[in-house]
Amino acid sequence: MLTERQTELLKLIVESYIKSAKPVSSKALCETLDCSSATVRNEMAALEQFDLIEKTHISSGRVPSDKGYRYYVDNIMSPKELSGEDMLKLQQIFSNNALVLSDAISKSMQIVSELTNYTAVVLGNSSFDNKVAKIEVVPIGENKMIAIIITDKGHVENRNIAISEDISLTEIKQAVELINKLIVGVPLNEVSSVLEFEVKPIIGKYVKQHEALYNAFYNVFSDFYPKSNIVMSGTNNLLMEPEFNDVNKIRRLLNKFEDKSIIKNIQEEDDEIKVYIGSENMIDDDVSVIKTYYYKDGEEGTIALIGPKRMEYAKAEALLNYIKQNIDR
């Protein structure tokens, strides 16, 4: 358990390093705490023994360790209120009724990336309780059309369809009418089964070129669900931070950002905002990840920020919390 003075000292070291990216000297701390250099050095030695701060190779100052950041986040950090300007930028996104929820989330996280200079990630999924509301087909050329699938949650997806055979518009309409009758109201994860066991046995009675059309629609739904997408914003932002002036670090981090299997490790199932520092996350030991799970109207996923370990944790947490509150409305 830290004393009051040690707690204040650790707070000053963490927040000073977050702001300046420069190791914190005992001299600077003496001026802030208004106490002798001997006292500060003794208290810094204690924090170092607790593995909360550490020396750097290039300076006599100290920087927070991973354990120090963790202690700060869990025990010292105060909640931060967003500025009116930041709130307004995000409010404009969520008040835009023309945007579906997934687009509002992606655009709001893009703004958060700009506000923080961190990398923003959205891992989105269409939840299993989405049901088919309607299928529409729009011809766009010879043997080509767009299939539009609308769910009961308002989610819209489209896929291009290319058919090798010449099929009349009348037959296409008949096929769509039949499929609509049988799959409207069916959960997305059950559509392939309905197509296989209910549509396929009877479609030949209504449509001559039934095999090509059936295969086209079956492929559309196989591709449509399950749907998981990754949207990343500001992937180069971290490279501007002084911690990442090493070419090998930059290369390693960029390679990880391009590896979708690694990025999918960010996925969160906890409704609370979680902070993973350094080795605690599954991305890279030199970064921190702050993230949370969201669910609304059949859409679920994870929103996350990836930043240097000296990220402004309170601000990042406030921004994610504000977006989460808007999603839940």
C-alpha positions as CSV (number, residue, x, y, z in Angstrom):
1,M,0.0,0.0,0.0
2,L,1.5,3.3,-1.0
3,T,1.6,6.3,1.3
4,E,-0.2,9.5,0.4
5,R,3.1,11.1,-0.7
6,Q,4.1,8.1,-2.8
7,T,0.7,8.0,-4.4
8,E,1.0,11.7,-5.3
9,L,4.5,11.2,-6.6
10,L,3.5,8.3,-8.8
11,K,0.6,10.4,-10.1
12,L,2.9,13.2,-11.0
13,I,5.4,10.9,-12.7
14,V,2.7,9.1,-14.8
15,E,0.9,12.3,-15.8
16,S,4.1,14.2,-16.6
17,Y,5.5,11.3,-18.7
18,I,2.1,11.0,-20.5
19,K,2.3,14.7,-21.4
20,S,5.9,15.1,-22.3
21,A,7.3,11.6,-23.2
22,K,10.4,12.6,-21.2
23,P,11.7,10.8,-18.1
24,V,10.8,12.7,-15.0
25,S,13.7,14.0,-12.8
26,S,13.7,14.4,-9.0
27,K,14.4,18.1,-9.4
28,A,11.2,18.7,-11.3
29,L,9.2,16.8,-8.7
30,C,10.8,18.8,-5.8
31,E,9.5,22.0,-7.3
32,T,6.0,20.6,-7.7
33,L,5.8,18.9,-4.3
34,D,7.7,21.7,-2.4
35,C,9.9,19.3,-0.5
36,S,13.6,18.4,-0.4
37,S,15.4,16.5,-3.1
38,A,16.5,13.9,-0.5
39,T,12.8,13.2,0.3
40,V,11.9,12.9,-3.3
41,R,14.8,10.6,-4.1
42,N,13.9,8.4,-1.1
43,E,10.2,8.1,-2.2
44,M,11.3,7.5,-5.8
45,A,13.5,4.7,-4.6
46,A,10.6,3.2,-2.8
47,L,8.4,3.4,-5.9
48,E,11.2,1.7,-7.9
49,Q,11.4,-1.1,-5.3
50,F,7.7,-1.6,-5.8
51,D,8.4,-1.9,-9.6
52,L,6.1,1.0,-10.2
53,I,8.7,3.2,-11.9
54,E,12.0,2.4,-13.7
55,K,15.1,4.1,-14.9
56,T,15.8,4.7,-18.6
57,H,19.1,4.1,-20.3
58,I,19.3,7.7,-21.7
59,S,18.5,9.7,-18.6
60,S,18.7,9.8,-14.8
61,G,15.0,10.4,-14.7
62,R,12.3,7.8,-14.2
63,V,9.3,6.5,-16.3
64,P,6.3,4.5,-15.2
65,S,6.6,0.7,-15.6
66,D,3.7,-1.4,-16.9
67,K,2.9,-2.1,-13.2
68,G,3.0,1.6,-12.5
69,Y,0.5,2.4,-15.3
70,R,-1.7,-0.4,-14.0
71,Y,-1.7,1.0,-10.5
72,Y,-2.4,4.5,-11.8
73,V,-5.4,3.3,-13.9
74,D,-6.8,1.2,-11.1
75,N,-6.2,3.4,-8.1
76,I,-5.3,7.0,-8.9
77,M,-6.7,8.1,-12.2
78,S,-9.7,10.5,-12.0
79,P,-12.6,10.4,-14.5
80,K,-12.3,13.0,-17.2
81,E,-15.1,15.1,-18.7
82,L,-15.1,15.6,-22.5
83,S,-14.9,19.1,-23.8
84,G,-18.0,20.6,-25.4
85,E,-16.2,20.7,-28.7
86,D,-15.4,16.9,-28.6
87,M,-19.0,16.1,-27.6
88,L,-20.4,18.2,-30.4
89,K,-18.3,16.4,-33.0
90,L,-19.6,13.0,-31.8
91,Q,-23.2,14.2,-31.3
92,Q,-23.4,15.2,-34.9
93,I,-22.6,11.7,-36.0
94,F,-25.2,10.0,-33.7
95,S,-27.9,12.6,-34.5
96,N,-27.6,11.9,-38.2
97,N,-30.6,9.7,-38.9
98,A,-29.3,8.9,-42.4
99,L,-26.6,6.7,-40.9
100,V,-27.2,3.1,-39.9
101,L,-25.7,2.2,-36.5
102,S,-22.7,0.4,-37.9
103,D,-21.7,3.5,-40.0
104,A,-22.3,5.9,-37.0
105,I,-20.0,3.7,-34.8
106,S,-17.3,3.6,-37.5
107,K,-17.4,7.4,-38.2
108,S,-17.5,8.2,-34.5
109,M,-14.4,6.1,-33.8
110,Q,-12.7,7.8,-36.8
111,I,-13.3,11.1,-35.0
112,V,-11.9,9.6,-31.7
113,S,-8.8,8.6,-33.6
114,E,-8.3,12.1,-34.8
115,L,-9.0,13.6,-31.3
116,T,-6.5,11.3,-29.5
117,N,-4.0,10.5,-32.3
118,Y,-4.4,6.8,-31.4
119,T,-5.5,3.9,-33.7
120,A,-9.2,3.2,-33.5
121,V,-10.7,-0.3,-34.1
122,V,-14.2,-1.4,-34.6
123,L,-14.9,-5.2,-34.7
124,G,-18.5,-5.5,-35.8
125,N,-20.8,-8.4,-36.1
126,S,-24.4,-8.9,-37.2
127,S,-26.0,-10.7,-34.3
128,F,-27.9,-14.0,-34.6
129,D,-31.3,-12.3,-33.8
130,N,-31.3,-10.4,-37.2
131,K,-34.1,-11.8,-39.3
132,V,-34.7,-11.4,-43.0
133,A,-37.3,-8.6,-43.7
134,K,-37.0,-8.5,-47.5
135,I,-35.0,-9.4,-50.5
136,E,-34.8,-7.2,-53.6
137,V,-33.0,-7.7,-56.9
138,V,-31.9,-4.9,-59.2
139,P,-30.6,-5.9,-62.7
140,I,-27.5,-3.9,-63.7
141,G,-26.6,-5.5,-67.0
142,E,-26.6,-8.7,-69.0
143,N,-26.5,-11.6,-66.6
144,K,-25.7,-9.3,-63.7
145,M,-27.7,-8.0,-60.8
146,I,-27.5,-6.7,-57.3
147,A,-29.2,-8.6,-54.5
148,I,-30.3,-6.4,-51.6
149,I,-31.0,-8.0,-48.2
150,I,-32.8,-6.0,-45.5
151,T,-33.1,-7.3,-41.9
152,D,-35.8,-6.5,-39.4
153,K,-33.2,-4.5,-37.5
154,G,-32.7,-2.1,-40.4
155,H,-29.4,-3.6,-41.5
156,V,-28.9,-3.5,-45.3
157,E,-26.5,-5.6,-47.2
158,N,-25.9,-5.9,-51.0
159,R,-24.0,-8.4,-53.1
160,N,-23.3,-8.5,-56.8
161,I,-24.6,-11.6,-58.6
162,A,-23.3,-12.8,-61.9
163,I,-25.2,-15.6,-63.7
164,S,-23.7,-17.6,-66.5
165,E,-27.1,-18.3,-68.1
166,D,-29.6,-16.0,-69.8
167,I,-32.5,-15.7,-67.4
168,S,-35.5,-13.6,-68.0
169,L,-36.5,-10.8,-65.7
170,T,-39.8,-12.5,-65.2
171,E,-38.1,-15.6,-63.9
172,I,-35.9,-13.6,-61.6
173,K,-38.9,-11.9,-60.1
174,Q,-40.7,-15.2,-59.6
175,A,-37.7,-16.7,-57.8
176,V,-37.4,-13.6,-55.6
177,E,-41.1,-13.8,-54.7
178,L,-40.8,-17.4,-53.8
179,I,-37.7,-17.0,-51.7
180,N,-39.3,-14.0,-49.9
181,K,-42.3,-16.0,-49.0
182,L,-40.2,-18.7,-47.4
183,I,-37.4,-16.8,-45.7
184,V,-39.0,-13.6,-44.5
185,G,-38.9,-13.7,-40.7
186,V,-36.2,-16.4,-40.6
187,P,-33.0,-15.7,-38.5
188,L,-30.0,-15.1,-40.8
189,N,-28.2,-18.1,-39.4
190,E,-31.1,-20.4,-40.5
191,V,-31.5,-19.0,-44.0
192,S,-29.1,-21.5,-45.7
193,S,-31.0,-24.4,-44.1
194,V,-34.4,-23.0,-45.3
195,L,-33.0,-22.5,-48.8
196,E,-31.6,-26.1,-48.9
197,F,-34.6,-27.9,-47.5
198,E,-37.7,-25.8,-48.3
199,V,-36.8,-23.6,-51.4
200,K,-34.7,-26.0,-53.4
201,P,-37.2,-28.9,-53.6
202,I,-40.0,-26.6,-55.0
203,I,-38.3,-23.8,-57.0
204,G,-38.2,-25.9,-60.1
205,K,-42.0,-25.9,-60.3
206,Y,-42.0,-22.1,-60.7
207,V,-38.8,-21.2,-62.4
208,K,-37.3,-22.9,-65.4
209,Q,-33.7,-21.7,-64.9
210,H,-34.0,-22.5,-61.2
211,E,-30.6,-24.1,-60.6
212,A,-28.6,-21.1,-61.6
213,L,-30.8,-18.7,-59.6
214,Y,-30.9,-21.0,-56.5
215,N,-27.1,-21.3,-56.5
216,A,-26.7,-17.5,-56.8
217,F,-29.0,-16.8,-53.8
218,Y,-27.5,-19.6,-51.7
219,N,-24.0,-18.1,-52.3
220,V,-25.3,-14.6,-51.4
221,F,-26.5,-15.8,-48.0
222,S,-23.5,-17.9,-47.4
223,D,-21.3,-14.8,-47.9
224,F,-23.7,-12.5,-46.1
225,Y,-23.7,-14.4,-42.8
226,P,-22.0,-14.7,-40.4
227,K,-20.8,-11.2,-41.1
228,S,-17.7,-9.9,-39.3
229,N,-15.9,-6.8,-40.3
230,I,-12.9,-4.8,-39.1
231,V,-12.7,-1.1,-39.5
232,M,-9.4,0.6,-38.5
233,S,-8.7,4.4,-38.4
234,G,-5.5,6.2,-37.8
235,T,-3.2,3.1,-38.2
236,N,-0.2,5.4,-38.8
237,N,-0.9,7.6,-35.8
238,L,1.3,5.6,-33.4
239,L,4.2,6.0,-35.7
240,M,4.3,9.7,-34.8
241,E,4.9,9.0,-31.2
242,P,8.5,9.2,-29.9
243,E,8.3,5.6,-28.5
244,F,8.1,4.3,-32.1
245,N,11.1,6.0,-33.7
246,D,12.8,2.6,-34.0
247,V,12.4,1.2,-37.5
248,N,12.1,-2.4,-36.2
249,K,9.3,-1.4,-33.8
250,I,7.5,0.4,-36.6
251,R,7.8,-2.6,-39.0
252,R,6.6,-5.0,-36.3
253,L,3.6,-2.9,-35.4
254,L,2.5,-2.3,-39.0
255,N,2.8,-6.0,-39.7
256,K,0.5,-6.8,-36.8
257,F,-2.0,-4.1,-37.9
258,E,-2.2,-5.8,-41.3
259,D,-2.8,-9.3,-39.7
260,K,-6.5,-9.5,-39.2
261,S,-6.2,-12.6,-37.0
262,I,-4.1,-10.6,-34.6
263,I,-6.5,-7.6,-34.7
264,K,-9.5,-10.0,-34.0
265,N,-7.8,-10.7,-30.6
266,I,-9.0,-7.3,-29.6
267,Q,-12.6,-8.6,-29.4
268,E,-14.2,-7.9,-26.0
269,E,-17.1,-9.6,-24.4
270,D,-17.2,-7.5,-21.2
271,D,-19.7,-4.7,-21.1
272,E,-17.3,-2.5,-19.0
273,I,-14.5,-0.5,-20.4
274,K,-11.3,-2.5,-20.0
275,V,-7.7,-1.4,-20.1
276,Y,-4.9,-3.7,-21.2
277,I,-1.4,-2.4,-20.7
278,G,1.7,-3.7,-22.5
279,S,2.0,-7.4,-22.1
280,E,-1.6,-7.6,-20.8
281,N,-2.9,-7.2,-24.4
282,M,-2.5,-9.6,-27.3
283,I,-1.3,-7.1,-29.8
284,D,2.1,-5.7,-28.8
285,D,4.0,-5.2,-25.6
286,D,4.8,-1.6,-26.5
287,V,1.1,-0.5,-26.7
288,S,-2.0,-0.3,-24.5
289,V,-5.5,-1.2,-25.6
290,I,-8.6,0.2,-24.1
291,K,-11.9,-1.4,-25.3
292,T,-15.5,-2.3,-24.6
293,Y,-18.3,-4.5,-26.0
294,Y,-21.5,-3.0,-27.5
295,Y,-24.8,-4.4,-28.4
296,K,-27.8,-2.6,-30.0
297,D,-30.7,-3.7,-32.2
298,G,-29.0,-6.9,-33.4
299,E,-25.6,-5.3,-33.9
300,E,-22.8,-6.3,-31.6
301,G,-19.0,-5.8,-31.5
302,T,-16.0,-4.2,-29.9
303,I,-14.8,-0.6,-30.0
304,A,-11.1,-0.1,-29.1
305,L,-8.3,2.4,-29.0
306,I,-4.6,1.3,-29.4
307,G,-2.1,3.8,-28.1
308,P,1.3,4.1,-26.6
309,K,1.5,2.9,-23.0
310,R,1.7,6.5,-21.9
311,M,-1.8,7.2,-23.5
312,E,-4.2,9.5,-21.9
313,Y,-6.2,6.8,-20.3
314,A,-8.8,9.0,-18.7
315,K,-9.5,10.8,-21.9
316,A,-9.6,7.6,-23.9
317,E,-12.0,6.0,-21.4
318,A,-14.2,9.0,-21.5
319,L,-14.5,9.0,-25.3
320,L,-15.3,5.3,-25.4
321,N,-17.8,5.7,-22.7
322,Y,-19.5,8.5,-24.5
323,I,-19.8,6.5,-27.7
324,K,-21.1,3.5,-25.8
325,Q,-23.8,5.7,-24.2
326,N,-24.9,6.9,-27.6
327,I,-25.0,3.4,-29.0
328,D,-27.2,2.3,-26.1
329,R,-29.7,5.2,-26.6
